[in-house]
Amino acid sequence: MLTLFAATFPEAPSSALFNWQGTPLIIGSCLLVLFIASRTIKYPQVGARMPLPFSKSLFNNISVAGFLASMSFGHVIGFLLTLAIANTGLK
């Protein structure tokens, strides 16, 4: 198994393991998904409410479950967007 791994990756990746370039994309996609989800979920107020001061007016008083689902999906979208931009060479 180890020789198969060594044959697959003969050199270590030259890029850093983490950089901050994709962070604004992930934050923006999370907020966009949260904004859209708070208006499209059929019953956004069912369950425990998020204790955020701006959630009532801006995010339609979304529940904790809706918030967590929105953040999870926003991270997936942001990660894919970051990968797509990195593969095109724009960043």
N, C-alpha and C positions, 0 to 999 in steps of 0.2 A: 504494500500500500504506500509506503513512504517513497519507494522508487518511482511509483506512478506519479506521485505529487511532485517529485523532483524533476521528472521528465516534462511535466506540464508547465511548470514555472521555473525555467532555467535561471532567471534573474529576478531580483526583487523589484517591485514597482518603483519607478523613479519619482513619483509624485508623493506629496505628503499625505498622511492618513486622514487629516482633517484640515479644512480651511473654512474661513468665514464667508466665502463668496456666495454660497448657496443659501445662507441664512435668511436674507431678505425675501427670497423667493418662497421659502417654506413658511415664513411668518405671513406673508401676503396671501398665499394660497390657503392657509389655515383660517385667516380672518374672512376671506371671501367665501369659503365653504361654510363657515359658521353663519355668516350673514344670509346666504342662500338657504341653508338648512332651517334656520329659525323661521323663515317665511314659507317653506314648503312642507315641513312636517305637519301631519294632520292635527295632532294634539301636542303642541310643543310644551305646554304647561303641566302635563301629567307627570307626577313624580316630584322628587325633591328639586327645589329651584336653586339655581346658581346664586351664591351670595356676592354678586358683583354689582357695584353701584350703577353701571351703565347698561346692564343687561336688560332692564325693563324697557327702556326706550329704543335702544339701538338693536338689540338682539331678541326682541319679542319675548322676553322673560323665559328663555329656554331652560329646560330641565338639565340636571346633571348628566343624565344618560345621553341626551341629545348633544350636550356640550362635548362629552368625551368621544362620542361617535364622530362629531364634526372635526374635532382635532385630529383624530386618527386618520380619517379620510383626507384631511388637509395635508397631513404629513406625507401620505402616500402620493398625492398629487404633486406636492412640492418636490419630493424626492425624484419623481419621474421627470418633472420639468427641469430640475437641476441636472440630471443625467443627460437629458436631451440637449440642453444648451452646452454642456461640457463636450458632448460627442460632436456637435457641429463646429466647435472651435471658437465660439463667440466669447467665451470667458477663459 
